[in-house]
Amino acid sequence: MKVTAPSTPAARSLQEICQAARQANCGECWQQPGKPCTHDPEGDHVARFGRAARWGLITGPELVAVLADFDVFTTATIVKTPGGAS
């Protein structure tokens, strides 16, 4: 029996990761799925990304990529949506 490793999916853009995370409700402000946590600028709380990772909507490496731009953050930190309303 031949065992092969699964192929690695193509990396998603930050905008795609944000859209995937938005499928989860936010654990910080309790915004429902599909709607951004903030509108000016458009973005979502770090808590939503953590929840999305736990639910399998984004991967661990994708979560790390999102958080890499911050020196410090809390669950209330806003991740701005690339190309979103500013």
N, C-alpha and C positions, 0 to 999 in steps of 0.2 A: 504494500500500500504506500503510495507516494503522498507525502504531506507537503503542502505548499502554504506559504504565508499569504494572507489576503492582500490584495493590491491596496496601495495607499491612495485615498481619494485626493483629488486636487484641492489645494488650499483655497478657502473661501476668503473673499475680500472682507474688510471691516464692515462695510455696509451690509453684506450678506449675513455676517455673524450677528449684527444688530437686529436685523429683521428676524432671524431665527430665534434670538433671545426674546423678542417681543411676543412670541407665541406663548410665553409663560406669563402669569400674573406677577406683579411686583410685590415682593415681601416687605418693601419699605413704605410705599404709599398705597399699595393695594390696587393699583391701576389694573384694569382688566386686560386680557390678552388682545393684542392687535392695536392698542392705543399707546402712544408714547407717554412716559411719565411727566415730561415737561414739554412745553411748546415754544419757548423763546429763551434759549435755543432748543430745538427738538433733541431729545435725548432720553435716556433711561438710567435708573439707579443701578449701581453695582450689584445690589441685592437681586435684581431681576436676572442678571447674568449668572450669578451663583445658582439661582434656582433653575435656570435653563440648563446649566451644566449638570446639575443633579438629575434632571429629568431626561438627559440625553439629547437635548435640542442643540447644544453646542459641545464641543470636545474640551477636554482639559487644556490642551495646547492652544485652542482658540481663546479660552478664558484668559490664559496667561498673556496671549498676544494683545488682548483688549486692555489688560491691566498694566502692561509694560510701559505705557506712556505716563503713568502716574508715579510720582515719587512716594506719595502717601495717599491712602484712600480709606474710606469707610463704606458701609453699606449704603449710605446716603449720597455718596459721590455720584455725579452725573457723567455718563459717557455720552458725548455728543454724537448724534447720528450723522455720518458723512453724507453730504448732499441733502440733509434735512433742512427744514426751515430754521433760519437763524434769528 
